[in-house]
Amino acid sequence: MPAVLLLHYPLPPDHYPLAAMNFIDLKSQYRRIKPSVDARIARVLEHGQYILGPEVLELERVLAEFVGTKHCIAASSGTDTLLIALMALDIGPGDEVITVPFTFFATGEMIALAGAKPVFVDIDPRTYNLDPAKLEAAITPRTKAVMPVSLYGQCADFDAINAIAGRHGLPVIEDGAQSFGATYKGRHSCGLSLVGSTSFFPSKPLGGYGDGGALFTDDEALATRMREIRVHGQDRRYHHPRLGLNGRLDSIQAAVLLSKMEIFADEVAARIRIGARYTALIEEAFAGATSRVRAPYVEPHNACVYAQYTVEVDRREIVETRMKALGVPTAVHYPLPMHLQPVFAHLGQKEGTFPHSEAAARRVISLPMHPYLAEADQVKVVAALKEATAE
Ligand SMILES: Cc1ncc(COP(=O)(O)O)c(C=O)c1O
């Protein structure tokens, strides 16, 4: 079986090659929720309302209650939800939207796809999130929204960002694709600003068995617009006051997500515990070793869900190669910041414009992370990291 097929088509467990360690482990989770998920999927197959069926409505209720917003609009992906939010705020050509250069490509991509110009603000190097101290200087008369990212599962500083945006009458859209389940000062990610967006890509803290995403807001009129845009901009069947897209969620994905919500609080607690254990192990292993590895910094007011457990190292390429040889899978999120992507070259922001984003892109490396990671495996990962970062 070619390796590429193994990546795309999960096979029964006994057909998997004996991996040294998984970067994420969706099989253990499936074993845990199998009776629930199988029953819910079977119900969808019986009733036959495959798109925006009753499971989608139920999921929207469950998620809105979890986040604490009046409205949840489930949609086709965490990319489409960003575009839907921007379109619902009438953002388009001639407008500017502020975001960070250090994020997954979709954040800047959807701003540009909406027709607006992405304007980048550098990150706080400790949290990798938008530095509020740099926000005001980036606001111009053309700015129409601010779109901070809650990277790696830790919320950006929304009180500070909302206060600055509020002074300028700007809406704030949280790209919470990686932070569903995280809290900021006790409040849930996606409910921290006018609109929150998340992703249900399988590897996300709340992931489906395919693509999916959701939007959250308390604003009734905005919720209505986002619902309309989700289905071709129609306000009733075959009547289109605006343009939209096919941004609908499948009922089978909603069924899967409802099953996963049954164990989500427990998985979030496990992620927090496992993240803290990694940090303690790293601090112990590298004590006195003049910081060859930097563990993640989490603000005291944040609970991070560690969509990624990401550390910083010197000479990353060497560390990656050595970790692979030691049987520990790693990944880099993300190697090239937005302003240095070829498609944004016309913005004219050369290397050196956003030093913290550029340094992070050169130095970050993510370790295996999922709620079922055993302590013994974490010990192995950190031992491998020590070996891989040795002179
Ligand atoms: C920060 C961020 N924004 C947006 C997205 C897009 O989400 P999706 O893959 O569901 O389209 C992702 C997912 O990888 C992400 O990490």
The ligand as an ORCA input file, in Angstrom:
! r2SCAN-3c Opt
* xyz 0 1
  C      -5.760     29.674     12.168
  C      -6.583     28.927     11.159
  N      -7.480     29.607     10.427
  C      -8.269     28.984      9.532
  C      -8.176     27.637      9.304
  C      -9.021     27.000      8.248
  O      -9.857     25.995      8.722
  P     -10.332     24.808      7.756
  O      -9.175     23.906      7.533
  O     -11.449     24.164      8.514
  O     -10.827     25.426      6.490
  C      -7.264     26.882     10.042
  C      -7.179     25.417      9.845
  O      -6.201     24.810      9.600
  C      -6.430     27.548     10.987
  O      -5.524     26.866     11.701
*
